[in-house]
Amino acid sequence: MTIPGISAIVQDLVLGILLFLVIIVTVYITRRFSNVWVNRKIIHLSSVPAILAYMYVFHEPYVFFSFAIFFSIALTVPHIQNREYSWFQIKNNFGEIFYCLSFAILSILFWNISKILAGVAMLFTAIGDSVTGLVRSRFMRERGKHWTGIFAMFISCSLIGLVFLGALGVLLSVIATLAEVQPWIDDNLSIPFSTALLGLLFLNVPVL
């Protein structure tokens, strides 16, 4: 991984701070809303500009990675102290931490392999899973699976996949949808990692 010049690092840092503020402002705005699950999805959507910047603008992955790690730590502390941010955090549910950690890991590991694939995996999680939750909330008061949410997940991920990866992206959208439906692993881990890892196999990219 080549080390960028000082100018590129400064540009990335300035952009990273602006994208950080977008997320922070969104977190603050969601304090006005009462549905914790909807708030979580809205906050997820606020990370989309950062993902697109990772895919096409950043000169290196370090700023994106650093902010993802920062959010992981910042979101872990309230759980440890039993002082969760009540409008979007839930006791003993660490999905928001897994979300940030998965993005941090993918951003570093896939930068020199396929940052577009990593970005698509993140977008499936940020947009696809969020659309699923928002649609599902229209039909169910309690958290759970509903066919409308599953359908929304597949359609939104298919569109994302088609735009960025063509037919392969549509195939990966099926995998992402299945990863969202399965009940054993938190979807903030299952969606991005299954999509990215299987995407490597389909792209026939050698790993080390």
Backbone as a chain_set.jsonl record, in Angstrom:
{"seq": "MTIPGISAIVQDLVLGILLFLVIIVTVYITRRFSNVWVNRKIIHLSSVPAILAYMYVFHEPYVFFSFAIFFSIALTVPHIQNREYSWFQIKNNFGEIFYCLSFAILSILFWNISKILAGVAMLFTAIGDSVTGLVRSRFMRERGKHWTGIFAMFISCSLIGLVFLGALGVLLSVIATLAEVQPWIDDNLSIPFSTALLGLLFLNVPVL", "coords": {"N": [[0.852, -1.187, 0.0], [0.81, 2.055, -1.044], [2.152, 5.078, 0.33], [0.411, 8.05, 0.656], [0.969, 11.509, -0.414], [1.546, 14.468, 1.632], [-0.334, 16.468, 1.005], [-2.477, 14.998, -0.075], [-3.192, 13.501, 2.16], [-4.055, 15.511, 3.898], [-6.25, 16.482, 2.454], [-7.898, 14.21, 2.522], [-8.322, 14.049, 5.275], [-9.706, 16.433, 5.86], [-12.02, 16.025, 4.324], [-12.899, 13.713, 5.607], [-13.551, 14.706, 8.144], [-15.713, 16.363, 7.52], [-17.563, 14.458, 6.603], [-17.808, 12.997, 8.915], [-19.111, 14.879, 10.498], [-21.576, 14.964, 9.219], [-22.679, 12.514, 9.967], [-22.726, 12.805, 12.77], [-24.475, 14.987, 13.08], [-26.794, 13.821, 12.086], [-27.203, 11.815, 14.011], [-27.779, 13.473, 16.174], [-30.144, 14.725, 15.277], [-31.924, 12.571, 15.174], [-32.636, 12.242, 17.78], [-35.038, 13.377, 18.2], [-36.924, 11.608, 17.411], [-38.948, 8.737, 18.16], [-38.837, 5.993, 17.64], [-36.626, 3.527, 18.102], [-35.46, 1.587, 16.389], [-35.957, 2.583, 13.835], [-34.517, 4.948, 14.016], [-31.913, 3.935, 14.165], [-31.608, 2.941, 11.572], [-31.811, 5.262, 10.058], [-29.519, 6.59, 10.889], [-27.632, 4.787, 9.926], [-27.975, 5.228, 7.171], [-26.872, 7.728, 6.961], [-24.215, 7.27, 6.714], [-23.677, 6.707, 4.121], [-22.612, 8.715, 2.263], [-19.935, 8.723, 3.183], [-19.119, 6.137, 2.548], [-19.241, 6.165, -0.259], [-17.293, 8.075, -0.703], [-15.075, 6.672, 0.203], [-14.936, 4.748, -1.8], [-14.415, 6.237, -4.143], [-13.142, 8.727, -3.739], [-11.32, 9.155, -1.512], [-7.777, 9.071, -0.975], [-6.427, 7.143, 0.326], [-7.013, 4.459, 2.733], [-6.929, 5.12, 5.407], [-8.078, 7.295, 6.858], [-10.846, 6.828, 6.687], [-10.889, 4.3, 7.924], [-9.918, 5.022, 10.483], [-11.914, 6.743, 11.503], [-14.034, 4.949, 11.552], [-13.136, 3.131, 13.481], [-13.003, 4.889, 15.629], [-15.757, 5.489, 15.996], [-16.601, 2.932, 16.671], [-15.399, 2.534, 19.186], [-16.471, 4.731, 20.581], [-19.146, 4.031, 20.635], [-19.105, 1.725, 22.073], [-18.399, 2.345, 24.694], [-20.717, 3.517, 26.093], [-22.272, 1.178, 26.406], [-20.655, -0.358, 28.087], [-20.702, 1.21, 30.362], [-23.332, 1.041, 31.002], [-24.998, 3.067, 30.147], [-26.52, 3.653, 27.804], [-27.169, 5.383, 24.705], [-30.276, 6.258, 24.509], [-32.033, 6.697, 22.369], [-31.107, 5.412, 20.136], [-29.535, 3.263, 20.823], [-29.542, -0.047, 22.214], [-29.799, -1.987, 25.082], [-27.554, -4.651, 25.511], [-27.553, -5.173, 22.821], [-25.478, -5.075, 20.18], [-25.303, -4.206, 17.614], [-24.79, -1.74, 16.284], [-22.14, -1.33, 16.89], [-20.913, -3.544, 15.699], [-21.48, -2.864, 13.085], [-19.821, -0.614, 12.592], [-17.292, -1.756, 13.09], [-17.153, -3.797, 11.148], [-17.07, -2.275, 8.83], [-14.668, -0.92, 9.226], [-12.799, -3.037, 9.144], [-13.208, -4.115, 6.54], [-12.53, -1.883, 5.005], [-9.767, -1.609, 5.269], [-8.698, -4.176, 4.589], [-9.593, -4.604, 1.967], [-8.768, -2.536, 0.367], [-6.572, -2.549, -1.471], [-7.339, -4.707, -2.916], [-10.077, -4.81, -3.902], [-11.671, -2.084, -3.681], [-14.092, -1.21, -4.57], [-15.741, -3.457, -4.459], [-15.687, -3.824, -1.674], [-16.928, -1.442, -0.961], [-19.48, -1.811, -2.088], [-20.38, -3.947, -0.527], [-20.562, -2.613, 1.901], [-22.498, -0.689, 1.239], [-24.691, -2.325, 0.737], [-25.239, -3.008, 3.351], [-25.622, -0.517, 4.612], [-27.633, 0.79, 3.074], [-29.387, -1.214, 1.946], [-30.077, -2.891, 4.189], [-31.122, -0.908, 5.802], [-33.316, 0.093, 4.333], [-34.816, -2.214, 4.383], [-35.467, -2.382, 7.15], [-36.914, 0.017, 7.503], [-39.098, -0.283, 5.764], [-40.211, -2.618, 6.82], [-40.982, -1.694, 9.325], [-43.32, -0.409, 8.813], [-45.217, -2.332, 8.802], [-44.918, -3.938, 10.999], [-44.881, -3.686, 14.495], [-43.18, -4.683, 16.414], [-39.745, -5.773, 16.402], [-38.712, -7.857, 13.772], [-38.852, -10.37, 11.136], [-40.218, -9.758, 7.907], [-42.014, -10.304, 4.917], [-42.193, -8.125, 3.199], [-40.07, -6.494, 3.923], [-37.913, -8.156, 3.309], [-38.207, -8.36, 0.547], [-37.837, -5.666, -0.138], [-35.192, -5.38, 0.628], [-33.88, -7.066, -1.221], [-34.52, -5.83, -3.694], [-33.442, -3.202, -3.402], [-30.724, -3.774, -2.93], [-30.134, -5.151, -5.273], [-30.319, -3.126, -7.189], [-28.244, -1.447, -6.335], [-26.074, -3.216, -6.576], [-26.158, -3.75, -9.346], [-25.554, -1.26, -10.466], [-22.894, -0.778, -9.611], [-21.421, -3.176, -9.932], [-22.504, -4.658, -11.948], [-23.834, -7.657, -13.374], [-22.692, -9.395, -11.522], [-23.031, -7.957, -9.184], [-25.796, -8.1, -8.829], [-26.085, -10.809, -8.338], [-24.67, -10.944, -5.929], [-26.41, -9.489, -4.402], [-28.425, -11.263, -3.856], [-27.123, -12.977, -2.105], [-26.613, -11.163, -0.04], [-29.23, -10.628, 0.778], [-30.051, -13.133, 1.736], [-28.242, -13.305, 3.822], [-29.212, -11.333, 5.457], [-31.646, -12.369, 6.213], [-31.116, -14.713, 7.656], [-31.035, -16.036, 11.021], [-28.949, -16.286, 12.867], [-26.478, -14.872, 13.0], [-25.515, -11.526, 13.622], [-26.815, -9.129, 11.411], [-25.289, -6.953, 10.712], [-22.801, -7.908, 10.564], [-23.001, -10.276, 9.052], [-24.019, -9.513, 6.508], [-22.122, -7.586, 5.243], [-19.647, -9.065, 5.334], [-20.169, -11.629, 4.209], [-20.957, -10.88, 1.655], [-18.665, -9.521, 0.68], [-16.603, -11.478, 0.889], [-17.557, -13.691, -0.613], [-17.82, -12.35, -2.958], [-15.149, -11.999, -3.651], [-14.485, -14.613, -4.373], [-16.082, -14.981, -6.643], [-15.012, -13.039, -8.272], [-12.621, -14.132, -8.626], [-10.285, -13.388, -7.3], [-7.079, -13.611, -6.035], [-6.196, -14.257, -2.643], [-3.635, -13.235, -0.754]], "CA": [[0.0, 0.0, 0.0], [1.645, 3.241, -1.135], [1.839, 6.141, 1.283], [0.098, 9.26, -0.099], [1.648, 12.719, -0.009], [0.932, 15.261, 2.7], [-1.511, 17.159, 0.475], [-3.562, 14.022, -0.186], [-3.611, 13.155, 3.522], [-4.827, 16.652, 4.412], [-7.538, 16.472, 1.755], [-8.696, 13.111, 3.068], [-8.693, 14.373, 6.649], [-10.753, 17.461, 5.807], [-13.236, 15.355, 3.849], [-13.332, 12.805, 6.667], [-14.191, 15.495, 9.204], [-17.028, 16.783, 7.016], [-18.43, 13.275, 6.599], [-18.027, 12.716, 10.335], [-20.126, 15.821, 10.98], [-22.866, 14.539, 8.659], [-23.176, 11.432, 10.815], [-23.0, 13.349, 14.104], [-25.699, 15.794, 12.986], [-27.898, 12.871, 11.94], [-27.426, 11.226, 15.339], [-28.433, 14.494, 17.0], [-31.509, 14.942, 14.78], [-32.777, 11.42, 15.493], [-33.09, 12.328, 19.176], [-36.426, 13.857, 18.187], [-37.802, 10.522, 16.995], [-39.142, 7.796, 19.266], [-38.622, 4.6, 17.249], [-35.19, 3.236, 18.169], [-35.016, 0.831, 15.218], [-35.958, 3.507, 12.703], [-33.384, 5.851, 14.226], [-30.687, 3.219, 13.804], [-31.534, 2.853, 10.116], [-31.532, 6.612, 9.555], [-28.099, 6.836, 11.155], [-26.898, 3.974, 8.946], [-28.04, 5.899, 5.875], [-25.999, 8.906, 6.974], [-22.843, 6.854, 6.408], [-23.559, 6.447, 2.68], [-21.609, 9.592, 1.641], [-18.59, 8.283, 3.563], [-18.816, 4.922, 1.782], [-18.964, 6.585, -1.635], [-15.988, 8.741, -0.669], [-14.088, 5.59, 0.296], [-14.859, 4.062, -3.087], [-14.027, 7.045, -5.291], [-12.501, 10.014, -3.457], [-10.175, 9.048, -0.609], [-6.515, 8.638, -1.563], [-5.979, 6.007, 1.137], [-8.117, 4.0, 3.587], [-6.649, 5.321, 6.825], [-9.031, 8.219, 7.49], [-12.102, 6.083, 6.815], [-10.651, 3.284, 8.946], [-9.758, 5.659, 11.796], [-13.214, 7.205, 11.981], [-14.838, 3.76, 11.853], [-12.666, 2.643, 14.776], [-13.442, 5.874, 16.629], [-17.175, 5.259, 16.272], [-16.717, 1.641, 17.367], [-15.05, 2.757, 20.591], [-17.432, 5.673, 21.159], [-20.421, 3.342, 20.826], [-18.904, 0.645, 23.042], [-18.31, 2.911, 26.048], [-22.025, 3.579, 26.772], [-22.693, -0.175, 26.784], [-19.853, -0.759, 29.246], [-21.144, 2.018, 31.503], [-24.79, 0.892, 31.148], [-25.6, 4.383, 29.908], [-26.725, 3.69, 26.364], [-27.917, 6.483, 24.099], [-31.556, 5.542, 24.476], [-32.82, 6.878, 21.151], [-30.681, 4.51, 19.061], [-28.833, 2.099, 21.355], [-30.365, -0.982, 22.977], [-28.979, -2.772, 25.999], [-27.176, -6.004, 25.07], [-27.583, -5.277, 21.365], [-24.253, -4.387, 19.775], [-25.325, -4.104, 16.159], [-24.163, -0.51, 15.798], [-20.691, -1.519, 17.026], [-20.541, -4.475, 14.632], [-21.579, -2.096, 11.845], [-18.601, 0.187, 12.451], [-16.133, -2.648, 13.031], [-17.118, -4.481, 9.852], [-16.632, -1.295, 7.842], [-13.243, -0.675, 9.464], [-12.042, -4.201, 8.671], [-13.29, -4.192, 5.081], [-11.855, -0.74, 4.388], [-8.327, -1.872, 5.254], [-8.359, -5.425, 3.909], [-9.978, -4.645, 0.559], [-8.352, -1.331, -0.356], [-5.727, -2.919, -2.611], [-7.926, -5.862, -3.612], [-11.21, -4.25, -4.646], [-12.407, -1.177, -2.794], [-15.467, -1.125, -5.069], [-16.441, -4.591, -3.852], [-15.862, -3.495, -0.251], [-17.936, -0.388, -0.877], [-20.793, -2.405, -2.362], [-20.751, -4.699, 0.677], [-20.979, -1.624, 2.899], [-23.76, -0.085, 0.793], [-25.746, -3.307, 1.0], [-25.56, -2.927, 4.777], [-26.094, 0.825, 4.957], [-28.88, 1.117, 2.376], [-30.281, -2.371, 1.85], [-30.604, -3.272, 5.5], [-31.923, 0.208, 6.319], [-34.595, 0.066, 3.612], [-35.54, -3.36, 4.944], [-36.011, -2.021, 8.457], [-37.905, 1.085, 7.383], [-40.303, -0.87, 5.156], [-40.769, -3.574, 7.786], [-41.591, -0.959, 10.438], [-44.663, 0.002, 8.403], [-46.124, -3.467, 8.937], [-44.709, -4.628, 12.271], [-44.46, -2.819, 15.59], [-42.026, -5.321, 17.043], [-38.69, -6.145, 15.472], [-38.852, -9.211, 13.256], [-38.753, -10.487, 9.688], [-41.477, -9.631, 7.175], [-41.708, -10.499, 3.505], [-42.023, -6.833, 2.534], [-38.707, -6.054, 4.195], [-37.004, -9.019, 2.547], [-38.337, -7.94, -0.853], [-37.204, -4.352, -0.244], [-33.753, -5.627, 0.713], [-33.411, -7.624, -2.491], [-34.643, -4.829, -4.763], [-32.483, -2.112, -3.192], [-29.372, -4.305, -3.124], [-29.982, -5.472, -6.694], [-30.049, -1.868, -7.892], [-26.887, -1.032, -5.959], [-25.133, -4.148, -7.187], [-26.167, -3.578, -10.797], [-24.873, -0.001, -10.783], [-21.46, -0.797, -9.33], [-20.739, -4.424, -10.297], [-23.201, -5.347, -13.022], [-24.517, -8.916, -13.062], [-22.129, -9.918, -10.277], [-23.659, -7.232, -8.086], [-27.142, -8.649, -8.631], [-25.885, -12.102, -7.679], [-24.288, -10.677, -4.542], [-27.584, -8.987, -3.686], [-29.122, -12.46, -3.359], [-26.361, -13.404, -0.928], [-26.857, -10.178, 1.015], [-30.598, -10.824, 1.267], [-30.03, -14.349, 2.56], [-27.487, -12.981, 5.041], [-30.088, -10.523, 6.309], [-32.756, -13.191, 6.692], [-30.675, -15.745, 8.61], [-31.25, -15.562, 12.391], [-27.89, -16.689, 13.796], [-25.398, -13.89, 13.09], [-25.975, -10.145, 13.457], [-26.724, -8.792, 9.99], [-24.234, -5.965, 10.498], [-21.612, -8.707, 10.266], [-23.257, -11.279, 8.014], [-24.209, -8.91, 5.184], [-20.897, -7.101, 4.592], [-18.582, -10.053, 5.193], [-20.548, -12.665, 3.239], [-20.942, -10.262, 0.33], [-17.291, -9.233, 0.26], [-15.806, -12.698, 0.753], [-18.037, -14.449, -1.771], [-17.483, -11.535, -4.119], [-13.77, -12.34, -4.006], [-14.494, -15.902, -5.07], [-16.665, -14.798, -7.97], [-14.073, -12.233, -9.05], [-11.408, -14.949, -8.752], [-9.162, -12.584, -6.816], [-6.285, -14.367, -5.066], [-5.972, -13.616, -1.347], [-2.297, -13.594, -0.286]], "C": [[0.889, 1.238, 0.0], [1.182, 4.301, -0.15], [1.583, 7.423, 0.511], [0.885, 10.452, 0.412], [0.873, 13.474, 1.056], [-0.346, 15.932, 2.225], [-2.709, 16.22, 0.398], [-4.095, 13.642, 1.188], [-4.479, 14.257, 4.113], [-6.203, 16.695, 3.761], [-8.455, 15.39, 2.314], [-9.183, 13.43, 4.474], [-9.812, 15.405, 6.689], [-12.075, 16.84, 5.368], [-13.789, 14.432, 4.923], [-14.052, 13.531, 7.786], [-15.587, 15.94, 8.774], [-18.018, 15.616, 7.027], [-18.765, 12.833, 8.02], [-19.143, 13.607, 10.883], [-21.511, 15.472, 10.446], [-23.493, 13.473, 9.547], [-23.563, 11.952, 12.191], [-24.287, 14.167, 14.108], [-26.917, 14.887, 12.863], [-28.235, 12.217, 13.272], [-28.171, 12.21, 16.229], [-29.891, 14.685, 16.578], [-32.434, 13.802, 15.193], [-33.212, 11.396, 16.958], [-34.552, 12.752, 19.249], [-37.42, 12.744, 17.884], [-37.83, 9.429, 18.054], [-38.83, 6.344, 18.92], [-37.126, 4.304, 17.162], [-34.696, 2.559, 16.898], [-34.989, 1.693, 13.972], [-34.783, 4.469, 12.817], [-32.07, 5.2, 13.818], [-30.513, 3.163, 12.283], [-31.23, 4.217, 9.502], [-30.056, 6.949, 9.739], [-27.233, 6.024, 10.193], [-26.858, 4.675, 7.593], [-27.115, 7.105, 5.812], [-24.545, 8.555, 6.683], [-22.625, 6.627, 4.915], [-22.57, 7.394, 1.997], [-20.176, 9.181, 1.959], [-18.175, 7.043, 2.771], [-18.466, 5.276, 0.339], [-17.618, 7.294, -1.724], [-14.867, 7.711, -0.584], [-13.876, 4.951, -1.071], [-14.183, 4.907, -4.163], [-13.198, 8.297, -4.986], [-11.253, 9.89, -2.597], [-8.941, 8.514, -1.343], [-5.96, 7.396, -0.863], [-7.111, 5.618, 2.089], [-8.024, 4.441, 5.037], [-7.64, 6.242, 7.534], [-10.363, 7.515, 7.711], [-11.983, 5.058, 7.935], [-10.615, 3.904, 10.341], [-11.088, 6.133, 12.357], [-14.122, 6.027, 12.321], [-14.44, 3.166, 13.203], [-13.09, 3.591, 15.89], [-14.902, 5.648, 17.001], [-17.382, 3.945, 17.016], [-16.455, 1.805, 18.855], [-16.087, 3.643, 21.268], [-18.779, 5.018, 21.435], [-20.318, 2.2, 21.828], [-18.95, 1.165, 24.471], [-19.668, 3.002, 26.742], [-22.548, 2.207, 27.198], [-21.945, -0.637, 28.03], [-20.339, -0.053, 30.504], [-22.632, 1.855, 31.81], [-25.511, 2.233, 31.043], [-25.787, 4.573, 28.401], [-27.459, 4.961, 25.931], [-29.29, 5.926, 23.72], [-32.309, 5.667, 23.158], [-32.305, 6.02, 19.981], [-29.877, 3.302, 19.545], [-29.762, 1.269, 22.227], [-29.445, -1.84, 23.83], [-28.795, -4.197, 25.47], [-27.369, -6.241, 23.573], [-26.437, -4.426, 20.83], [-24.157, -4.215, 18.26], [-24.62, -2.882, 15.623], [-22.639, -0.583, 15.9], [-20.186, -2.452, 15.933], [-20.534, -3.772, 13.274], [-20.277, -1.342, 11.59], [-17.365, -0.691, 12.307], [-16.026, -3.35, 11.679], [-16.641, -3.532, 8.761], [-15.141, -1.011, 7.986], [-12.4, -1.804, 8.879], [-12.044, -4.277, 7.148], [-12.489, -3.077, 4.421], [-10.353, -0.959, 4.278], [-7.991, -3.086, 4.387], [-8.587, -5.373, 2.402], [-9.47, -3.464, -0.258], [-7.546, -1.677, -1.61], [-6.254, -4.12, -3.388], [-9.068, -5.399, -4.504], [-12.013, -3.364, -3.707], [-13.844, -0.967, -3.277], [-16.296, -2.256, -4.482], [-16.693, -4.329, -2.373], [-16.945, -2.445, -0.078], [-19.339, -0.905, -1.122], [-21.279, -3.194, -1.157], [-21.228, -3.757, 1.779], [-22.32, -0.994, 2.523], [-24.932, -1.04, 0.972], [-26.202, -3.22, 2.456], [-26.195, -1.591, 5.122], [-27.456, 1.131, 4.346], [-29.854, -0.058, 2.4], [-30.912, -2.746, 3.168], [-31.468, -2.165, 6.093], [-33.294, 0.259, 5.657], [-35.46, -1.074, 4.134], [-36.228, -2.989, 6.248], [-37.105, -0.977, 8.374], [-39.205, 0.564, 6.781], [-40.995, -1.788, 6.147], [-41.499, -2.858, 8.917], [-42.992, -0.462, 10.101], [-45.686, -1.095, 8.647], [-46.018, -4.169, 10.283], [-44.255, -3.626, 13.331], [-43.228, -3.368, 16.292], [-40.992, -5.675, 15.976], [-38.862, -7.599, 15.051], [-38.74, -9.204, 11.743], [-40.142, -10.39, 9.064], [-41.146, -9.677, 5.692], [-41.507, -9.178, 2.768], [-40.607, -6.299, 2.726], [-37.69, -6.849, 3.397], [-37.018, -8.621, 1.07], [-37.645, -6.6, -1.074], [-35.685, -4.474, -0.206], [-33.215, -6.102, -0.634], [-33.438, -6.579, -3.605], [-33.586, -3.742, -4.614], [-31.052, -2.589, -3.421], [-29.115, -4.656, -4.587], [-29.644, -4.221, -7.497], [-28.636, -1.378, -7.602], [-25.857, -1.912, -6.653], [-25.02, -3.968, -8.684], [-25.382, -2.339, -11.203], [-23.359, -0.141, -10.665], [-20.729, -2.042, -9.839], [-21.449, -5.214, -11.394], [-23.894, -6.62, -12.548], [-23.995, -9.536, -11.77], [-22.777, -9.248, -9.075], [-25.055, -7.733, -7.785], [-27.051, -9.999, -7.928], [-25.531, -11.91, -6.207], [-25.459, -10.138, -3.73], [-28.423, -10.141, -3.139], [-28.445, -12.952, -2.086], [-26.612, -12.46, 0.238], [-28.244, -10.348, 1.621], [-30.688, -12.055, 2.156], [-29.296, -14.098, 3.873], [-28.329, -12.155, 6.002], [-31.176, -11.371, 6.944], [-32.324, -14.171, 7.776], [-30.679, -15.198, 10.04], [-30.063, -15.73, 13.341], [-26.819, -15.625, 14.024], [-25.975, -12.503, 12.851], [-25.773, -9.716, 12.004], [-25.709, -7.697, 9.69], [-22.876, -6.626, 10.284], [-21.847, -9.613, 9.064], [-23.366, -10.665, 6.623], [-22.885, -8.448, 4.569], [-19.848, -8.176, 4.364], [-18.931, -11.15, 4.191], [-20.499, -12.112, 1.826], [-19.521, -10.068, -0.175], [-16.495, -10.507, 0.0], [-16.249, -13.541, -0.436], [-17.79, -13.682, -3.061], [-16.065, -11.795, -4.59], [-13.705, -13.637, -4.799], [-15.016, -15.75, -6.497], [-15.75, -13.98, -8.879], [-12.778, -12.989, -9.323], [-10.166, -14.149, -8.382], [-8.374, -13.408, -5.816], [-6.088, -13.582, -3.789], [-4.65, -14.124, -0.8], [-1.806, -14.842, -1.024]], "O": [[1.645, 1.451, 0.947], [-0.003, 4.414, 0.163], [2.46, 7.859, -0.234], [1.409, 10.428, 1.525], [-0.285, 13.172, 1.346], [-1.337, 15.966, 2.954], [-3.823, 16.597, 0.76], [-5.302, 13.48, 1.367], [-5.501, 13.988, 4.745], [-7.206, 16.918, 4.438], [-9.639, 15.626, 2.55], [-10.321, 13.12, 4.827], [-10.76, 15.267, 7.462], [-13.121, 17.097, 5.965], [-15.001, 14.369, 5.13], [-15.046, 13.036, 8.318], [-16.529, 15.899, 9.565], [-19.175, 15.779, 7.416], [-19.868, 12.357, 8.29], [-20.006, 13.151, 11.632], [-22.51, 15.663, 11.139], [-24.687, 13.52, 9.843], [-24.61, 11.584, 12.723], [-25.096, 14.055, 15.029], [-27.955, 15.153, 13.469], [-29.406, 12.079, 13.625], [-29.089, 11.826, 16.954], [-30.774, 14.795, 17.429], [-33.596, 14.035, 15.525], [-34.075, 10.601, 17.329], [-35.224, 12.509, 20.252], [-38.624, 12.914, 18.077], [-36.846, 9.221, 18.764], [-38.582, 5.54, 19.818], [-36.445, 4.778, 16.253], [-33.635, 2.91, 16.381], [-34.094, 1.553, 13.139], [-34.127, 4.77, 11.82], [-31.217, 5.837, 13.199], [-29.404, 3.32, 11.773], [-30.476, 4.311, 8.534], [-29.425, 7.522, 8.852], [-26.217, 6.517, 9.703], [-25.814, 4.709, 6.942], [-26.629, 7.466, 4.741], [-23.731, 9.444, 6.432], [-21.496, 6.379, 4.489], [-21.747, 6.926, 1.211], [-19.298, 9.28, 1.102], [-17.017, 6.915, 2.371], [-17.505, 4.747, -0.219], [-16.889, 7.135, -2.704], [-13.829, 7.864, -1.228], [-12.743, 4.649, -1.447], [-13.459, 4.374, -5.004], [-12.607, 8.871, -5.901], [-10.221, 10.473, -2.93], [-9.036, 7.639, -2.203], [-5.117, 6.69, -1.416], [-8.072, 6.372, 2.236], [-8.933, 4.173, 5.823], [-8.001, 5.994, 8.684], [-10.941, 7.594, 8.796], [-12.863, 4.955, 8.789], [-11.215, 3.37, 11.275], [-11.366, 5.951, 13.542], [-14.896, 6.098, 13.275], [-15.299, 2.746, 13.978], [-13.49, 3.151, 16.968], [-15.247, 5.617, 18.183], [-18.242, 3.855, 17.893], [-17.197, 1.28, 19.686], [-16.531, 3.358, 22.38], [-19.478, 5.409, 22.37], [-21.329, 1.756, 22.372], [-19.481, 0.499, 25.36], [-19.77, 2.594, 27.899], [-23.195, 2.088, 28.239], [-22.537, -1.239, 28.926], [-20.382, -0.647, 31.582], [-23.141, 2.452, 32.759], [-26.487, 2.497, 31.745], [-25.278, 5.525, 27.811], [-28.253, 5.531, 26.679], [-29.431, 5.211, 22.728], [-33.15, 4.821, 22.856], [-32.977, 5.907, 18.956], [-29.572, 2.409, 18.754], [-30.651, 1.8, 22.893], [-28.434, -2.354, 23.351], [-29.747, -4.85, 25.045], [-27.349, -7.383, 23.115], [-26.424, -3.208, 21.005], [-23.066, -4.095, 17.703], [-23.922, -2.965, 14.613], [-21.929, 0.025, 15.099], [-19.157, -2.189, 15.311], [-19.689, -4.051, 12.424], [-19.705, -1.424, 10.504], [-16.488, -0.403, 11.493], [-14.932, -3.48, 11.129], [-15.893, -3.933, 7.869], [-14.431, -0.877, 6.989], [-11.404, -1.554, 8.198], [-10.996, -4.481, 6.534], [-11.844, -3.295, 3.395], [-9.734, -0.54, 3.299], [-7.095, -3.021, 3.545], [-7.865, -6.017, 1.641], [-9.72, -3.4, -1.462], [-7.817, -1.15, -2.688], [-5.677, -4.504, -4.405], [-9.026, -5.579, -5.721], [-12.922, -3.832, -3.021], [-14.715, -0.592, -2.492], [-17.43, -2.039, -4.054], [-17.79, -4.584, -1.874], [-17.775, -2.534, 0.826], [-20.284, -0.493, -0.449], [-22.454, -3.123, -0.799], [-22.178, -4.062, 2.5], [-23.176, -0.787, 3.383], [-26.035, -0.618, 1.318], [-27.39, -3.343, 2.756], [-27.193, -1.539, 5.841], [-28.334, 1.668, 5.021], [-31.002, 0.084, 2.821], [-32.129, -2.902, 3.265], [-32.435, -2.442, 6.803], [-34.31, 0.445, 6.327], [-36.67, -0.927, 4.305], [-37.418, -3.246, 6.432], [-38.108, -1.063, 9.082], [-40.291, 0.927, 7.234], [-42.216, -1.746, 6.299], [-42.513, -3.348, 9.413], [-43.767, -0.131, 10.998], [-46.887, -0.828, 8.695], [-46.92, -4.912, 10.671], [-43.357, -2.819, 13.091], [-42.347, -2.616, 16.71], [-41.324, -5.852, 14.804], [-39.126, -8.466, 15.883], [-38.555, -8.149, 11.136], [-41.12, -10.881, 9.627], [-40.119, -9.152, 5.261], [-40.733, -9.116, 1.813], [-40.02, -5.724, 1.81], [-36.724, -6.293, 2.873], [-35.971, -8.553, 0.426], [-36.949, -6.413, -2.073], [-34.978, -3.761, -0.918], [-32.208, -5.589, -1.123], [-32.481, -6.462, -4.371], [-32.909, -3.395, -5.582], [-30.255, -1.883, -4.04], [-28.003, -4.477, -5.083], [-28.784, -4.254, -8.377], [-27.919, -0.948, -8.506], [-24.894, -1.419, -7.24], [-23.924, -4.024, -9.24], [-24.63, -2.369, -12.176], [-22.623, 0.331, -11.532], [-19.539, -1.971, -10.146], [-21.032, -6.323, -11.727], [-24.467, -6.658, -11.459], [-24.758, -10.132, -11.011], [-23.042, -9.898, -8.063], [-25.462, -7.79, -6.624], [-27.842, -10.296, -7.033], [-26.034, -12.628, -5.342], [-25.502, -10.306, -2.511], [-29.053, -10.016, -2.089], [-29.111, -13.3, -1.111], [-26.8, -12.901, 1.372], [-28.416, -10.227, 2.834], [-31.329, -12.024, 3.206], [-29.688, -14.621, 4.916], [-28.178, -12.264, 7.219], [-31.583, -11.123, 8.079], [-33.079, -14.433, 8.712], [-30.362, -14.028, 10.254], [-30.16, -15.353, 14.509], [-26.307, -15.496, 15.137], [-26.826, -12.321, 11.98], [-24.699, -9.912, 11.435], [-25.307, -7.527, 8.539], [-21.918, -5.973, 9.869], [-21.006, -9.709, 8.171], [-22.859, -11.235, 5.657], [-22.552, -8.88, 3.465], [-19.217, -8.202, 3.308], [-18.077, -11.559, 3.404], [-20.053, -12.794, 0.903], [-19.206, -10.407, -1.316], [-15.788, -10.602, -1.003], [-15.414, -14.051, -1.183], [-17.577, -14.273, -4.119], [-15.801, -11.81, -5.792], [-12.962, -13.745, -5.774], [-14.46, -16.318, -7.437], [-15.71, -14.191, -10.091], [-11.949, -12.565, -10.128], [-9.137, -14.22, -9.053], [-8.947, -13.869, -4.828], [-5.84, -12.377, -3.832], [-4.536, -15.29, -0.423], [-0.696, -15.31, -0.774]]}, "num_chains": 1, "name": "protein.A"}
